[in-house]
């Protein structure tokens, strides 16, 4: 997640171009803090897949395909 790392001189400057072309965004074990900067960096047509062991975190701030489970086990499956 870019979050606060999205300024012109931040680490996010390396990943913004990649994110801007993403068809799918995979979130694993992360709290989805609502930030307009993150959503603005994502193409409108990209799909978000969110994996988390806590079902209340999944899709909390972004519409997502919701997969409840341990990150490693779910990715292996």
C-alpha angles and dihedrals in degrees: 000000000000096000110143090357092080104095123116094264097033129108087259090074087079095053104036094086091050092048091047089062098041119130091185130025115201118202115190122186095338134131108237102224110193109251126160090207092063094048091044089056092053122082110249091235096051119114122229121214115191124193119187138146089225109072092199091064096052113098090352094139104007131045105252147161098260121222115176116203148077108313098232095044093046093049090049090051 
